[in-house]
Amino acid sequence: MKFSFLVIGKIKESWMRAGIGEYEKRLKPMVKIETVEHEEEKMPENPSPATKEKRMEKEGEKLLKSVADSDCVVLLDTEGTPFSSEELAGWLQDKMVQGTSHFYFMIGGPYGNGTNIKKRADLKISIGAMTFTHQMARLILFEQLYRAMKINRHEPYHL
């Protein structure tokens, strides 16, 4: 099984890189991991809604270049469905039973996701009602995927 993380932006804070690295290390015995980072689109000060949407569409195009129509795409999105850890584990398990072995997890830039990527996603999930940076969302996603894999393996995950 493989998890590909297609993301906009780099992780700037060393403590956050360390946290993601820790969960990546924990996940590697269970799944292959690939992370592809793309540059954020430039944004003028006080952009119009149309300018923001155009930027999000361009960022979405960058992420979508890596996936085929048949690939399983999971998008982190503020408008997505909130999942509990157990629900995420169950969804992953169901997809694996159906034959999915490669999951593409996408995180857009600081302004969100364009309609192009929202339409393409097989699943849109929200990590909660609170607002997090897209960098923090990556750390939370890594932790929740680790937790989901431990749940599916019937192993303790409260470390």
Salt bridges, closest charged atoms under 4 A:
GLU22 OE1 - LYS25 NZ 3.26
GLU22 OE2 - ARG26 NE 2.93
GLU34 OE1 - LYS2 NZ 3.71
GLU37 OE1 - LYS10 NZ 3.43
GLU37 OE2 - ARG138 NH1 2.88
GLU40 OE1 - ARG55 NH2 3.28
GLU40 OE2 - HIS134 NE2 3.35
GLU41 OE2 - LYS62 NZ 2.72
GLU59 OE2 - ARG55 NE 3.15
GLU79 OE1 - LYS118 NZ 3.18
ASP122 OD2 - ARG120 NH1 3.26
GLU143 OE2 - ARG147 NH2 2.62
GLU155 OE1 - LYS150 NZ 2.79
GLU155 OE2 - ARG153 NE 3.21
